[in-house]
């Protein structure tokens, strides 16, 4: 899927799950998100209540990929 088709949203991590998965609250909805390879490679830690940027496919709005953690 081309990058132009992805929807980028900003949310807050509500729960940390095993294996690099997170529950992210975005505009009143909950998304199950995983960390992108760039975040894993640079060992960026994401904890509860962090603001993150999530890329979501327009076909499945319940799953996404965390691409950025705001400071």
SULWONOR-V677791 format. One record per helix or strand. SS is the DSSP state (hx for helix, st for strand). FROM is the first residue (numbers start at 0). LEN is the number of residues. If there is no record, write none. Layout:
# SULWONOR-V677791
SS,FROM,LEN
SS,FROM,LEN
This chain:
# SULWONOR-V677791
hx,2,3
st,6,11
st,20,6
st,28,7
hx,36,5
st,50,6
st,62,7
